[in-house]
Amino acid sequence: MKRIAPLLIAAIALTGVIAAETPNSQSADQDPATAIDAGSKPVGYRDWRLISVAHEEGDLHSFAAVLGNDIAIKAYRESTLPFPDGTIIAALHYRHVPSEENNKVFGSEQSFVPGDPTNVQFMVKDSKKYAATGGWGFFHFLNDGKPLTDKKTIQDCFDCHALNQGRDLVFTRYAP
Amino acid sequence: MKRIAPLLIAAIALTGVIAAETPNSQSADQDPATAIDAGSKPVGYRDWRLISVAHEEGDLHSFAAVLGNDIAIKAYRESTLPFPDGTIIAALHYRHVPSEENNKVFGSEQSFVPGDPTNVQFMVKDSKKYAATGGWGFFHFLNDGKPLTDKKTIQDCFDCHALNQGRDLVFTRYAP
């Protein structure tokens, strides 16, 4: 079972087969958490501050930048656990690929960079709204902006993160 | 020659043997470029926005987050080349290490995360001040905040970056 969730995520990232019909767009009066829950990536998330970077091999070959909204960054820097309501963590996933152009310059096969983006995932903390999944909402957006709406896959996100109870279901640690 | 610069950087990252006696601290009235040139990491650089992530193997085994000041981010998003004066690019380097805690949960040896930080490097664009090195100043700070002052090493930074003339000496591309 433990390997199922990453495999599923990889398969979905590769094919993008399960998605809503059309991406929504965030209304001006929506806060980021509401926008995500309503099916759109929040405006400005690409400008959020860095939590850390991540690299997954196995079946994923993914390269990620993990960003956080202000509440997330504050919680990380103050080592607050559990994370407070309002925390949003964004994982921007790309393929982990060799950089031919860098390697030519270095004269060595040593450089890996983000290739094509695969998805953006969000964890949104709302201990009441998402009480059934450890206080976290799990969201996965494809490159075209459409959210995954397949309940089984989202449940798999939770099932894997739920194994990390000691850190409030969050794998990523803060990079100083 | 092409392999010399990365090797040197790796050696210095590992040992930290060449450094100024004491780190300086940024004065309140110094802008970031002036602070860096005067020997201190600029206040607030850890809050700069993400340009991309990077992973170097070979002799480096390094994991990096590459951040930029506002001028850098704007130039990247608008594909401005050469980068305008005032651009500052920061590379936060860590060891690229397996995550035992993640792998236990995943049941698979697949997860790599930033280990100990090794250094923070800055490229500062000032076409007049740094005319002798392609318009860029190259700076390398150790974990204790001290800048490398070894001219040969800094020259090696330039010698390698200078091979990338087509992209104004900058290797990192913007991750969308």
HADDOCK unambig.tbl for C-alpha pairs under 7 A between the chains (distance, minus, plus):
assign (segid A and resid 2 and name CA) (segid B and resid 106 and name CA) 5.58 0.50 0.50
assign (segid A and resid 2 and name CA) (segid B and resid 107 and name CA) 5.97 0.50 0.50
assign (segid A and resid 3 and name CA) (segid B and resid 106 and name CA) 6.21 0.50 0.50
assign (segid A and resid 3 and name CA) (segid B and resid 107 and name CA) 6.63 0.50 0.50
assign (segid A and resid 47 and name CA) (segid B and resid 49 and name CA) 5.75 0.50 0.50
assign (segid A and resid 48 and name CA) (segid B and resid 49 and name CA) 6.84 0.50 0.50
assign (segid A and resid 49 and name CA) (segid B and resid 47 and name CA) 5.74 0.50 0.50
assign (segid A and resid 49 and name CA) (segid B and resid 48 and name CA) 6.83 0.50 0.50
assign (segid A and resid 49 and name CA) (segid B and resid 49 and name CA) 5.95 0.50 0.50
assign (segid A and resid 50 and name CA) (segid B and resid 50 and name CA) 6.75 0.50 0.50
assign (segid A and resid 53 and name CA) (segid B and resid 53 and name CA) 6.91 0.50 0.50
assign (segid A and resid 53 and name CA) (segid B and resid 65 and name CA) 6.64 0.50 0.50
assign (segid A and resid 53 and name CA) (segid B and resid 113 and name CA) 6.78 0.50 0.50
assign (segid A and resid 53 and name CA) (segid B and resid 114 and name CA) 6.85 0.50 0.50
assign (segid A and resid 54 and name CA) (segid B and resid 112 and name CA) 6.25 0.50 0.50
assign (segid A and resid 54 and name CA) (segid B and resid 113 and name CA) 5.19 0.50 0.50
assign (segid A and resid 55 and name CA) (segid B and resid 111 and name CA) 6.10 0.50 0.50
assign (segid A and resid 55 and name CA) (segid B and resid 112 and name CA) 5.01 0.50 0.50
assign (segid A and resid 55 and name CA) (segid B and resid 113 and name CA) 6.36 0.50 0.50
assign (segid A and resid 56 and name CA) (segid B and resid 110 and name CA) 5.40 0.50 0.50
assign (segid A and resid 56 and name CA) (segid B and resid 111 and name CA) 4.64 0.50 0.50
assign (segid A and resid 56 and name CA) (segid B and resid 112 and name CA) 6.09 0.50 0.50
assign (segid A and resid 57 and name CA) (segid B and resid 110 and name CA) 4.55 0.50 0.50
assign (segid A and resid 57 and name CA) (segid B and resid 111 and name CA) 6.29 0.50 0.50
assign (segid A and resid 58 and name CA) (segid B and resid 110 and name CA) 4.82 0.50 0.50
assign (segid A and resid 65 and name CA) (segid B and resid 53 and name CA) 6.64 0.50 0.50
assign (segid A and resid 102 and name CA) (segid B and resid 171 and name CA) 6.90 0.50 0.50
assign (segid A and resid 105 and name CA) (segid B and resid 163 and name CA) 6.54 0.50 0.50
assign (segid A and resid 106 and name CA) (segid B and resid 2 and name CA) 5.59 0.50 0.50
assign (segid A and resid 106 and name CA) (segid B and resid 3 and name CA) 6.12 0.50 0.50
assign (segid A and resid 107 and name CA) (segid B and resid 2 and name CA) 5.91 0.50 0.50
assign (segid A and resid 107 and name CA) (segid B and resid 3 and name CA) 6.48 0.50 0.50
assign (segid A and resid 110 and name CA) (segid B and resid 56 and name CA) 5.41 0.50 0.50
assign (segid A and resid 110 and name CA) (segid B and resid 57 and name CA) 4.56 0.50 0.50
assign (segid A and resid 110 and name CA) (segid B and resid 58 and name CA) 4.82 0.50 0.50
assign (segid A and resid 111 and name CA) (segid B and resid 55 and name CA) 6.09 0.50 0.50
assign (segid A and resid 111 and name CA) (segid B and resid 56 and name CA) 4.64 0.50 0.50
assign (segid A and resid 111 and name CA) (segid B and resid 57 and name CA) 6.28 0.50 0.50
assign (segid A and resid 112 and name CA) (segid B and resid 54 and name CA) 6.25 0.50 0.50
assign (segid A and resid 112 and name CA) (segid B and resid 55 and name CA) 5.01 0.50 0.50
assign (segid A and resid 112 and name CA) (segid B and resid 56 and name CA) 6.08 0.50 0.50
assign (segid A and resid 113 and name CA) (segid B and resid 53 and name CA) 6.77 0.50 0.50
assign (segid A and resid 113 and name CA) (segid B and resid 54 and name CA) 5.20 0.50 0.50
assign (segid A and resid 113 and name CA) (segid B and resid 55 and name CA) 6.36 0.50 0.50
assign (segid A and resid 114 and name CA) (segid B and resid 53 and name CA) 6.84 0.50 0.50
assign (segid A and resid 114 and name CA) (segid B and resid 175 and name CA) 6.81 0.50 0.50
assign (segid A and resid 163 and name CA) (segid B and resid 105 and name CA) 6.54 0.50 0.50
assign (segid A and resid 171 and name CA) (segid B and resid 102 and name CA) 6.91 0.50 0.50
assign (segid A and resid 175 and name CA) (segid B and resid 114 and name CA) 6.81 0.50 0.50
